[in-house]
Amino acid sequence: MSTAVTRELKNLVKTGVYVLGSRQSIRAVAHGKAKLLIIAKNARPDLRDRALYLAKLSGVPVYTFPGTSVELGVALGKPFRVSMLAVIDEGSSQILRAARQASRQ
């Protein structure tokens, strides 16, 4: 798991604007509000496919979080599972850059 992405996720929670959950994330991508879509590796296949399709149409970059939805929730400091989140505004975090670099590796 990329420590840079995890660190920037914590910073995003403090300073950025984001939506949690597959339904809201897919809606944000479809409406062109999302700057980045983060999907846990164990997200439901039907939701993953729909989100990837809409992200490709909208030109939104997608980062597949290498951990499970439980680990993504922990990385965000939430006491519940998070299968998907959409970044609306990154605030002072560098989540877009960190996700791009982690995807290349």
LINURHU-V826188 format. One record per residue. RES is the residue in one letter. PHI is phi in whole degrees, -180 to 180 (NA if undefined). PSI is psi in whole degrees, 0 to 359 (none if undefined). Layout:
((RES & PHI & PSI) (RES & PHI & PSI))
This chain:
((M & NA & 135) (S & -73 & 121) (T & -70 & 330) (A & -65 & 317) (V & -66 & 317) (T & -62 & 317) (R & -62 & 316) (E & -71 & 332) (L & -64 & 318) (K & -64 & 321) (N & -67 & 322) (L & -60 & 317) (V & -60 & 323) (K & -77 & 321) (T & -120 & 347) (G & -104 & 183) (V & -121 & 129) (Y & -152 & 164) (V & -124 & 142) (L & -104 & 151) (G & 97 & 151) (S & -67 & 317) (R & -62 & 311) (Q & -70 & 325) (S & -67 & 316) (I & -63 & 320) (R & -64 & 318) (A & -64 & 321) (V & -67 & 315) (A & -63 & 326) (H & -89 & 1) (G & 76 & 19) (K & -91 & 339) (A & -83 & 142) (K & -101 & 338) (L & -155 & 142) (L & -117 & 128) (I & -115 & 126) (I & -123 & 131) (A & -68 & 150) (K & -66 & 339) (N & -105 & 23) (A & -64 & 151) (R & -55 & 134) (P & -58 & 322) (D & -67 & 320) (L & -70 & 321) (R & -60 & 313) (D & -62 & 316) (R & -64 & 317) (A & -65 & 317) (L & -64 & 320) (Y & -62 & 310) (L & -66 & 323) (A & -65 & 320) (K & -65 & 318) (L & -64 & 322) (S & -87 & 349) (G & 76 & 27) (V & -92 & 127) (P & -67 & 148) (V & -122 & 133) (Y & -118 & 125) (T & -91 & 113) (F & -67 & 128) (P & -70 & 349) (G & -100 & 180) (T & -80 & 176) (S & -66 & 330) (V & -66 & 316) (E & -67 & 325) (L & -66 & 319) (G & -61 & 318) (V & -65 & 319) (A & -62 & 330) (L & -87 & 354) (G & 79 & 23) (K & -104 & 146) (P & -88 & 27) (F & -148 & 169) (R & -74 & 143) (V & -130 & 110) (S & -86 & 336) (M & -157 & 144) (L & -145 & 149) (A & -116 & 130) (V & -88 & 120) (I & -91 & 312) (D & -141 & 125) (E & -76 & 352) (G & 61 & 225) (S & -92 & 3) (S & -79 & 162) (Q & -112 & 40) (I & -63 & 323) (L & -64 & 314) (R & -66 & 316) (A & -64 & 318) (A & -67 & 321) (R & -63 & 316) (Q & -67 & 319) (A & -67 & 327) (S & -70 & 329) (R & -71 & 332) (Q & -80 & none))
